[in-house]
Amino acid sequence: MSFAEHFGIYFTVQPRRNVTASHLDPVPNPKGAELANSGEFGYVESKEYQIKSRRKYPHSLGDRLFRRETSFVKYPSSTFCRSFVPNHTSKNFLHYHARTYSGQFSEDGSFFFTASQDFKVRLYDTTQNFPWRLYKTVRADQAHWTVTDASLSRDNKWIAYSSISPVVHLASTSPDVEGQEPLDFSAGGYNDIHRSYGIWSIRFSADGREIVAGAGDSCMYVYDIETRRVLLQLEGHTDDVNAVCFGDESGNILYSGSDDQLIKVWDRRSLRSKQEAGVLLGHVEGITYIDSKKDGRYLLSNGKDQTMKLWDIRKLVSADKFRDMEPKDYSTRFDYRYQRFPGPVGSRHPNDCSVMTYTGHQVLRTLIRCHFAPPSTSGSQYVYSGSSDGKLHIWSLDGQVKNIIDVSAASGNNAAFHTDARERYYRLGLRFTGGGDSVACVRDASWHPYLPIIASSAWNGYSAEEGSVMLHQWFEGVEQESCPEAKRVPMTLDGQDDDYDQDDYF
């Protein structure tokens, strides 16, 4: 029984309009295989060489090292590390008494930061082995309901976080620098009538001078940090903009994903009319997240239609052509937070222009995130996503499932989280009855840029009120994960007594 059914909450689900019947792509998909061998996703060895090398050298780690060191030809590290896909969960994890909304490694892998519903953004030093040292805690005292997103500048000097408010806060990552700078994204200042909208997604530009944001007023914003003003307010969507990102290093290409089922591509070099360059059609429910390959060409998205899609923006539908299309809305209007997906999974948009569609995960309960694997270790040959079924899903580009890691099982069926919930109920004088939703919800995940490690950020415990970060590593010879119950670890605070909270660190 769902949460809504249990409490007698019901929502009207409309029939889906004019979509092709459920049609799942073949696996492996020739389109994805062609893309993987195109050279745009890392170095590709010739088929002849691959066959010869497999005969001569088995795929053990030692043999691959021998092959690399004795070969006359030096290949990129991504060809060597491509098979090192995380397949095992560490026994240790970080535990919070609040839901974890995001968790990401910095681009150089030296930091990991989390944003949680306890209004704290935590930065960890990841240069040493786990357990990581807590480097700094940024308190989001002005946040509303939760910290919806956080972004770290490329030079690791600044971190920005958003909330259900049009104000983004900017803080230094240095432990010696206190204070935060509010960046007001509302057009009319703090007393603007639209102050009630929230910001769901933020990203720094490559040079760290701008922040792009997606908001609940159906707009995307570009903010100049130096001048403290909004440079662009783009009004191309008709519903909440849940996800935004820069498309390339120049900052000229922007992507936005919305609950109106559309992904829009914007080119700042041709924005005189504030019109998008084109639209990516394919999802039949709202967009929860988008991730750019940062080459101005390829894009990944998660949708409430329970699919993840890979896009080539050269296949976009022009804005003029899109305006002549009818109908534009294919959603059933189901509430993904409480209801089951009405299905069918794989319903095909009549004008679907995506390159690949990936299925098998669940995009329910919250805005589940997806990502490209890092180019340094895999050439971005893999894509991965969190899931509300408590699992981390990893696919190769051609649609084959590379690995599925059960985060719920790794946490010992949440026994530790239930114990903590029971203790807190007793301290408040309440009776803990147990039950509730005990399946973890993996909201975000981050693949280390240079190591075969993924850190998953999940909701755990009684009614998913707790949060955790778990490490998933690659081990040779492990085909199917069978890890023991995970346990919490003590965190080294390195003198930051003011940030220590007995309820947060174990």
N, C-alpha and C positions, 0 to 999 in steps of 0.2 A: 504494500500500500504506500502510495506517495505521501509526502508531507501535506499536500493540499487535500487529498482524500481523507486523511486521518483527522484533520481539523475542520472538515466540511467546507473547504474553499474550492469553488469550481469556476472555471473560466471557459468562455465560449471559444471553441476551436472551429474556424471556418474551413470549408473544403478547399483544397488546393486547386488553383485555376490553371488550365491549359499547359500542363507540364507533361513531358513524355513519361511513360510508365517507368517504374524502377529499372534502371539499367546500370549495372556495375561494370567498370572497365575490366578487360581481361588482365590476368596477372600471370606472368610478367607482361606489362604493357609495352608493345613495340615503340610507342611514342616516347615513353620514359627511357627505354633502352637506347633509343637513338639520341636522346638528349644527353644521357650519361656518357655516350661515346663521341659526343660532338667536340669535346675539348673545352667547352665552356664551364665544365664542372670538374676541373682538375686534369692532370696529365693522363693520357690514355695510351696504354701499351698496345702494340699491334696484336691481332688475334694469334698470328703465327708465333710471336714471342711468348704470349701467355701460355699457349699449349706446350711449347718446348720447356718453358721454365717450370711448369707444373710437373712434367715428367722427370725433370732433372732434380728439382728441389721441392720436397714436401713443404706444406704450409705451416711448419712449426716456426716458432720465434727464432730459435737458434739457426735454423737453416736459412731463414730470410736475412738474418744479420750477416751470415757468411756470404750469401749471394750479393748483398749490398757492398760489402767490403772488398770482395774479390772481383767485382765487375769493372770493366773498363769504362762503362757508361754510368754516370752519376744521375740518378733519378730524383725527382722531388720527394720530400719527406712524406707527402700525402699518399704516394703510391705504396710506400712501406707501411704506413700506419692505417691504411684504408680498412683493413680487416679488424682493427682493434676497436670494436664496438662494445661499449659497456654492457656487461651481462650479469653482474653480480652486485649485491647491495652490501655496503659496509655495515658492521655491527653497531656502529655509533651514529648518532644523529643529534641535531639541535632541536630543542623542544621549546615551544612558546605557549603561553596560556591565552593565545589569541590567534585568529586565522592569519595565515601568511598569504598575502596577495601577490607578491612577486619576489623573485630571487634570481640574481644574475651575476655572472663573473664580469669583471672589467675586461676590456679588449686585450690587455696584456696578461691577464690571468693572475695579477697580484692581489686583487681585491675580490670579495664577494659581498653583495649587499642585499638586504631583505627589507621589505615594507610590510608591516603587519597592522592588524586592526586594533592593537593596543597603542596606536599613535606613536610608534617608534620606527625609525629607519636605522638599521644596524649595519655597520661596515666591519668586515672581518679581514684580517691579514692572512692571505692564503699562500704566502711564500714558504711557510713551514708545513709539515705534515699535520693532518687532522688529529686532534681538535684544533681548529683555527683560533687565533687570538682575537678577541673583540677589540677592534681598533678605535671605534668611536660609535656613540649612540646619538642620533639626532632626534630630539623630541618634537613631535608634530602637535604642539599644544593648541594650534589654531585649526586643526583638521576637524572635519565633520564626518561622523559615522566610521570612516576608515581612511587609511592612506590608499588611494586607488591605484597609484603608480609611482614609480621612481625612475630616475635616469642619471647615470654617471657620465660626466664629461670624459672625452677621450684621454685627456692628460691626467685624469684621476684627481683633479684639484677641487671640483665642485660636484655636489649632488643636488638634484632638484626633486621635489615630491609634490604630488597633487592630491586633492581631496574633493569632496562634494561641495565645491566652492569654486568661483572663478579666479581664485588667487593661488598661484604656484609659489612655493617657498624655495629659496636657494640658500644652501649652506656650504661652508668650506668643509673639506674632508680632513683637515688638519685638527688633531685633538687639542691643539693650543689656541684655536680660533673659535670663539663662541659667537652666538648670535646668528640670525637668519634674515634674509632679505625677501620681503613679499613682492611678488611680481603680479600686478593686477591685470588680468586679461579682459576684464569687462570694459566695454567701449566708453561708458560714462563714469568710470571711477567707482569708488566704494559704495556710493549711494545709488548706483544704477539699478533700474527696475528688474534687470535680468540677473541680479546677484544670486538668485536661488539656484542657478544651474551649476552642475558639477563638471569637473574635468576628469575624463576617464583614462586618457592616455597622453603621455608626454615623451619627447625624445630630444636630446641635444643634437645640434648639427655637428658635422665632422670637425669644424674649427672651434666649436664651443661657444660661438657668439650668439647663437639663436636657439630658441626652443619652439618646437611645433607641438600643438596640443589639439586633442579632439574633445569636444564638449557636448553636454546634454542639451544645448540649444540648437543642435543640428549644424553647428559651424566648426570649421577648422581654423586655428589661429597660428600665426607665426609671430613670435615675440623677439625683439632685439634687446639683448641683455644690457648692452652698453648704454643705449639711449633710454632704456626703461619705457618702451612703448610698443604697442601692437603694430606690426608692419602690415599684416594681412589678416582680414577676416573673410573667409570664403564660405558662402552660404549655399553650396550646391546640393546638400542632402535634405531629406524630409524627415529624418528621425535622428536619434542620438548617434553621434560619431564615437564609436567605441575604440577605434584603433587608428593610429597615424604613424608615419615614419618618413624619413628622408629616403629618396630612391638612389642617390649616388653621393659621391664625395663632394661634388660642387654645391649641393644644396638647392639646385634648380628644380629637380624633380621631387614631387611630393605625392604620397599615397594616403588615402583616407578610406576607412571601412565603416559602414553604418548599419544600423538596424533596418534601414530601408532596402537591405539585401545587395547593395551596390558597393563596389570598390571604384573609386574615382582617381584618375591620374591627372596631376596638375603640373604644368610647366610654367615656372615663374617668369620665363622670358617672353611669354605671350599671354599675360593676364590683364590686359587693359580692360576687357569686359568682365573680368572675374569669372570666366567660364572655364570649366575643366577641359583638358586636352582630349579626354576620352573616358569611356566607362568599361569596366570589366564585368561581364555578365556571366552568371553560372550558378551562384548560390540562390536557393529558394527560401532561405530564412536569413535572419540578421547575421552580420559579421561580428565575431568576438575578438579577433586579433589578426594582424598582418605583420609579416616580417620580410624585409627586403634583403636581397643578396648583395645589395650596395653596388651593383654594376649598372644601374639605370635600366635594367632589362627584365630581371626575373623577380617574382614576388610570390610569397606563400601566404595563405589565409586559412583561418578556421571559421566554420559557420555553424549556426544552430540547427542546420539541416543535417548535422552529424557527419559532415564531410570536411576534409582538408583539401585545398586545391592549389596547384602550382600554375602560375601565369607567366606568359611572355607578353609584355605590354605592347609589343609590335602587333599583336593580334587584337588590340582593343577595338571597341566600337566607338566611332566618332560621336561627338556630342550632338551634331546635327542629325545623324542617323538614329541615335537613341531617342531623340525627341519625337520622332515619327513612329516609334514602336508602341504597340498596344497589345495586351495590357503590360504595365510595368511592375505590378505587385503580384507575387505568387505565394505570399506567406499565409500560413494557417492561423497566425496570431496566437499560437500556443505560448504559454508562459514557461520558458525553459528553466526557471528557478524552482518550480514546484511540480510541473506536469511531465509525464513521459512524452517522448517525441511521437507524434501521431503517425509518422512515416508516410510513404515507405522511404527507407534510406536509399539514396541513389536516384531520386526523382530528377529527371533531366530537364533543365531549363531549355526551352526551345531555341535560344540563341547563345547557348553555352560556348564561350570562347576560351575556356581554360585548357591547359596542355595536359594536366594529369589530375585525377581525383583519387584521394586516399580515404579509406573507410576502415571501420573496426573499432574506433575509439568512441567515447561518448562526450558530447559537448552540452552538458546540462549543469544546473545549479549555480554556475558562475561563468565568467568570461574566460574560458579555457584558452591557453596560449600555445602557439606552435612556433617552430624555428627551423632554419637551415643548420645543418652541422657545420662546424668551422672549416674554412678552406685549408688551414695549415695542416690539419691532421687527416682530413678526409676528402679535400677538394670539394666540399659541399655535396658529396655523393649521397648523403642521407638526409632525411627530414624526420622530425620527431615532434610529438605533441603530448601534453598532459591529457588527462581523461577523468571524468567524474566517476568511473568505475574503479578508481584507486590504482590505476596502472599507468605506466609510462610506455608509449608506443613509438617504435622506431621502424621506419620504412627505408628501403633503397629507392632511388629515383624511379625505377620501373614498376613500383607498386608492391614489390614483395616485402613481406614483414620480416625485418631483420632480427628484431627482438622485442619482446614484451616483458617488462619488469613489473612485478606485482609489489607495489609500494605498501599496500594494506597488509599483505602477508609478512613483509619485512618488518613491520612495526609490531608483530606479534598479536595481530588482530586487535590492536589498540588497547591492550590490557593496561599498559602504563597510563594511557590517557584517561581510561575509565577510573583508575585509582585516584588520579589527580582531581577529576571532576567530583568524585565522591567526597574527598577531603574538603574541597571548597564549599560544597553544599552543606556539610556538617558545620563548618565554621560560621556559615550564615544562618544556621538554625533551621535549614531546610532538609527535607527527606529526599535522598537520591534513590530513584526507582530503577535506574539502569535503562537499558533499551536504547531507543533512539537510533539514529543512522550511524552504524559503526564502520562503514566503508569509507576509506580515505578518498579525498577528492584532490587529484593532482592538478593544481591550477597553473603552475609554471614549471619550467625546467631550463637548465642552462648547461651546455656542453663546454667544458674547459677548452680554451683556444689552442692549447698545445699538449694536453694530456688526455688519455682515454677515460675521462671522468665526466659524469653528468650529475649535477645537483638538482634534485627535485624539491619543489616547494608545495606542500600539501596541507589540506585541512584534515584534521584527525579527531578522534575521540567522540564523546557523547554529543550527538547532534552536530558533529563536525565543528565544535567550538574551539578546538585546539589547533595549533599549527606546528609544522615540523619542516626541517630541511634534511634530506637524506642524500648520501653519496652513493653513486652506482659506478662501479669500476669494471675494467676489462681484466678477465683472468683467462689464461690460455687453457683450452680443454674444457671450458664450461659451456655446454650447449644450452642447457635449460637451467634457469636460476633456481637454486634450492638453498636459500640462505637461512641461517638461524634467526631467532627473534632479535631484533635490534634493541639497543639500550642507549639511554641518554648518557651524555658525557659531560664532565666538568669543563667549564670555559675559563680560560686564563684572562683576567680582566686587566692585568698589567697596571695596577694603581688607579684604575678609573672607579674608585669607590662610589662616586656620586651617581654613576650610571648603573650600579649593581642593584638588581631586584631579585630577591630570593625566589620569587615565583617564575622567573624567566630562565635562569641558568642552572643546569644540572650536570 
